[in-house]
Amino acid sequence: MAPPQCAVSPPPASPTNAANAVGGKSRTQLAVTQVKKLCKQGRLEHARRLLLDALPRPPPTLLCNVLLIAYVSGALPDHALRLYALLNHAARPPPRSDHYTYSCALTACARSRRLRLGRSVHAHLLRRARSLPDTAVLRNSLLNLYASCARYRHCGVDVVRRLFDAMPKSKRNVVSWNTLFSWYVKTGRPEEALEMFVRMLEDGIRPTPVSFVNVFPAAGSSDPSWPFVIYGVLIKHGVEYVNDLFIVSSAIGMFSETGDVQSARMVFEHAAKKNIEVWNTMINGYVQNGRFSEAMDLFIQILGSKEVPSDVVTFLSAVTAASQSQDGRLGQQLHCYLMKGMCTELPVILGNALAVMYSRCGNVQTAFELFDRLPEKDIVSWNTMVTAFVQNDFDLEGLLLVYQMQKSGFAPDTVTLTAVLSAASNTGDLQIGKQSHGYLIRHGIEGEGLESYLIDMYSKSGRIDMAQKVFDSYETGRDEVTWNAMIAGYTQSGQPEQAVLAFRAMIQAGVEPTSVTLASVLPACDPVGGGVCAGKQIHSFALRHSLDTNVFVGTALVDMYSKCGEISAAENVFGGMTEKSTVTYTTMISGLGQHGFGERALSLFYLMQDKGLKPDAVTFLAAISACNYSGLVDEGLSLYRSMKAFGLSATPQHHCCIVDLLAKAGRADEAYDFVESLGEDGNFIAIWGSLLASCKAQGKMELATWATEKVLNIEKQYGHAGYNVLLSQLFAAEGNWSSADSLRKEMRLRRLMKKAGSSWIEVQSPALQDRSIERNQNSCSSFGFFDWIKERFPTLQVMPQWSNGKHVHRDNNIRIHQKRNKRLGSRP
């Protein structure tokens, strides 16, 4: 007989219900086991389906975390975020998230760079803060999110540091400190990173290998003694730290960054093991420091090693070495080796590097052929080829390639638009520059240094006012590059006073001028612009800030003193330079020649070769011009003939200089024969114009007639007002008034105007200018200007001195610069 049942007792379980409960529990446990097993096997899609379809609702939080961790560990942050969203919004009821769930979601946001979504998870986390345990894992995930995605603004709120300071000391572990080091290095604050590293050691936290890997870049960009200090701390932590491959690679990079390649090689040699990453870092360190032969020695060792196989990065470093050393033969050998050894298609990154190498070696045609044959092109491939065209003066080809790039489905980015702006600057095409500027504004594209390219483009396009507007619009974010572009723009636009004023404003704004700044502003200190006084002040600034040792600054100082008539000061600067380039010697040779010291200029030309510097075409032009100024005819002709021995071809400027040299020496017949021997290369108006002027001066009327016909034929194509005036004067001198009048009428119909010469006078700082006016067909004068001088200074004794084509009159309170238009040895 069954026992009586109490009213409150539960009903006895039927055999069917009991069996179902046991069966459901066993099925759930089986599903849990299968999910874990699938995650370990990497079959994450099957695990997701099993989690969402076979398990009861809500699915266990533990299993959700297992799958989320698997997605994050497998570098699939987007899958992790989709699963997190599905579990929280689609599943009913949703699983209860714990601190591991939020940690995985935050890590996925950090790795996919989704700061907005990460903030949403952070907000959800804050709403549930009381029900969640305060763990170091969760706080570190938050710290990592903002360190990975947030942007640091100077004088703004440092979110990462604020989160770190808000962490209780008990929750801060070495992971927290490592994240902070990485954040400071990423945002360009190495001193703060090193300060926090020392603070971590003082707090008794033992660093991990990751700690050193994160702090090494900060030591490499700070005080030169820091790398040795940090590496010393590393050695104290034991051999396992010293031989860690990640640490070895990072230490080599740190020493290479400071230029201490010897210490980097010592770390490399003492490493117990070396993998390919260590070899690549050492090779790249040599390449970064211009030690290309040592880099290639290591590269050859790797090719002959069977223990360490080379990879794409190895060949990338070797191609970069060939590119930076401009060794086209080595680059071709590497290309052939790759083509023979690669079983598959050439990787895109190597194809891009080879295109850069060929373009830097001046072989743009081969670079384009390689680019055209690439089976796959990315945005870097297009940008590489566009930049190669622009850097090698194929600006129109570069612009056409940008059009083709857009047709292929690639949108221009910062690098593309930088190249387009450079092309617009080189061609002076204002419309292309404006269109690029408009594209930047419409698409909200921002990039470091873009404003300097815009300023340069508008300046070279003749719109210095637009360049000034762009400069003014960046009032809060001007760096030295922006100031340099504006100063160079004023100098190139013929506004030297504004360039000097901008330089002073730059100093007042607290921006430290660099060697590039001084090299940009010194050309503005000519007698007509800032003057030698401003040039001397800038020279003093360079001395105080140790910038005078820079080869570009020294060259600019030599040029400035030469143009201002201070040739002795130019020679003193030149003699004190520890490093001299071909441009430096060329500038000094040109200055000596223009001051009539032809023999000294020739001595310097030969001394340059004794020092191991090879003269270029511009150097020969300066030396031949020096011979021209000093009447050294035979020496000038000898220099001209020796150009072929240096592998140089003469340009129209060289031809024009030789014609002028012979003609001034009274050898107009030889000058005519020389021009005739040039054939088509002599069909330049400057060459025949120079010959015509010399024939006129020497009364060689028969030769002048032949030269006149040539000038008229060439001038019709280009229209040069100066030579039309010369021809008119020549006709008038012969009494051929009808031809002279006809030529003048033709000039008026073609709207050809000869630019008037101008004179400047400086009286105790104020500068006055008087433009000479053509009074009649034969002469130009500025009588009113000199009458004013005689009235103002009746006792003035004028001692004429000729310097750089300017007639310089000296007095204690007055300097006069009379400047005439000069013929240019180039096709107009």
Stockholm file with secondary structure:
# STOCKHOLM 1.0

chainA/1-828         MAPPQCAVSPPPASPTNAANAVGGKSRTQLAVTQVKKLCKQGRLEHARRLLLDALPRPPPTLLCNVLLIAYVSGALPDHALRLYALLNHAARPPPRSDHYTYSCALTACARSRRLRLGRSVHAHLLRRARSLPDTAVLRNSLLNLYASCARYRHCGVDVVRRLFDAMPKSKRNVVSWNTLFSWYVKTGRPEEALEMFVRMLEDGIRPTPVSFVNVFPAAGSSDPSWPFVIYGVLIKHGVEYVNDLFIVSSAIGMFSETGDVQSARMVFEHAAKKNIEVWNTMINGYVQNGRFSEAMDLFIQILGSKEVPSDVVTFLSAVTAASQSQDGRLGQQLHCYLMKGMCTELPVILGNALAVMYSRCGNVQTAFELFDRLPEKDIVSWNTMVTAFVQNDFDLEGLLLVYQMQKSGFAPDTVTLTAVLSAASNTGDLQIGKQSHGYLIRHGIEGEGLESYLIDMYSKSGRIDMAQKVFDSYETGRDEVTWNAMIAGYTQSGQPEQAVLAFRAMIQAGVEPTSVTLASVLPACDPVGGGVCAGKQIHSFALRHSLDTNVFVGTALVDMYSKCGEISAAENVFGGMTEKSTVTYTTMISGLGQHGFGERALSLFYLMQDKGLKPDAVTFLAAISACNYSGLVDEGLSLYRSMKAFGLSATPQHHCCIVDLLAKAGRADEAYDFVESLGEDGNFIAIWGSLLASCKAQGKMELATWATEKVLNIEKQYGHAGYNVLLSQLFAAEGNWSSADSLRKEMRLRRLMKKAGSSWIEVQSPALQDRSIERNQNSCSSFGFFDWIKERFPTLQVMPQWSNGKHVHRDNNIRIHQKRNKRLGSRP
#=GR chainA/1-828 SS CCCCCCTTSCCCCCHHHHHHHHHHHHHHHHHHHHHHHHHHHTCHHHHHHHHHHTSCSSCCHHHHHHHHHHHHHTTCHHHHHHHHHIIIIISSSCCCCCHHHHHHHHHHHHHTTCHHHHHHHHHHHHHTGGGSCCCHHHHHHHHHHHHHHCCCCTTSCCHHHHHHHHSCTTTCCHHHHHHHHHHHHHTTCHHHHHHHHHHHHHTTCCCCHHHHHHHHHHHHTSCTTHHHHHHHHHHHTCHHHHTCHHHHHHHHHHHHHTTCHHHHHHHHHHCSCCCHHHHHHHHHHHHHTTCHHHHHHHHHHHHTCSSSCCCHHHHHHHHHHHHHTTCHHHHHHHHHHHHHHCSSCCCHHHHHHHHHHHHHTTCHHHHHHHHHHCSSCCHHHHHHHHHHHHHTTCHHHHHHHHHHHHHTTCCCCHHHHHHHHHHHHHHTCHHHHHHHHHHHHHTTCCCTTHHHHHHHHHHHTTCHHHHHHHHHHTSSSCCHHHHHHHHHHHHHTTCHHHHHHHHHHHHHTTCCCCHHHHHHHGGGCSTTTTHHHHHHHHHHHHHHTTCTTSHHHHHHHHHHHHHTTCHHHHHHHHHHCSCCCHHHHHHHHHHHHHTTCHHHHHHHHHHHHHTTCCCCHHHHHHHHHHHHHHTCHHHHHHHHHGGGGGTCCCCHHHHHHHHHHHHHTTCHHHHHHHHHHHGGGGCCHHHHHHHHHHHHHHTCHHHHHHHHHHHHHHHHHHCCHHHHHHHHHHHHHHTCHHHHHHHHHHHHHTTCCCCCCEEEEEESSCEEEEECEECSSSCEECHHHHHHHHHHCTTCCCCCEEETTEEEEECSSEEEEEECCCCCSSCC
#=GC SS_cons         CCCCCCTTSCCCCCHHHHHHHHHHHHHHHHHHHHHHHHHHHTCHHHHHHHHHHTSCSSCCHHHHHHHHHHHHHTTCHHHHHHHHHIIIIISSSCCCCCHHHHHHHHHHHHHTTCHHHHHHHHHHHHHTGGGSCCCHHHHHHHHHHHHHHCCCCTTSCCHHHHHHHHSCTTTCCHHHHHHHHHHHHHTTCHHHHHHHHHHHHHTTCCCCHHHHHHHHHHHHTSCTTHHHHHHHHHHHTCHHHHTCHHHHHHHHHHHHHTTCHHHHHHHHHHCSCCCHHHHHHHHHHHHHTTCHHHHHHHHHHHHTCSSSCCCHHHHHHHHHHHHHTTCHHHHHHHHHHHHHHCSSCCCHHHHHHHHHHHHHTTCHHHHHHHHHHCSSCCHHHHHHHHHHHHHTTCHHHHHHHHHHHHHTTCCCCHHHHHHHHHHHHHHTCHHHHHHHHHHHHHTTCCCTTHHHHHHHHHHHTTCHHHHHHHHHHTSSSCCHHHHHHHHHHHHHTTCHHHHHHHHHHHHHTTCCCCHHHHHHHGGGCSTTTTHHHHHHHHHHHHHHTTCTTSHHHHHHHHHHHHHTTCHHHHHHHHHHCSCCCHHHHHHHHHHHHHTTCHHHHHHHHHHHHHTTCCCCHHHHHHHHHHHHHHTCHHHHHHHHHGGGGGTCCCCHHHHHHHHHHHHHTTCHHHHHHHHHHHGGGGCCHHHHHHHHHHHHHHTCHHHHHHHHHHHHHHHHHHCCHHHHHHHHHHHHHHTCHHHHHHHHHHHHHTTCCCCCCEEEEEESSCEEEEECEECSSSCEECHHHHHHHHHHCTTCCCCCEEETTEEEEECSSEEEEEECCCCCSSCC
//
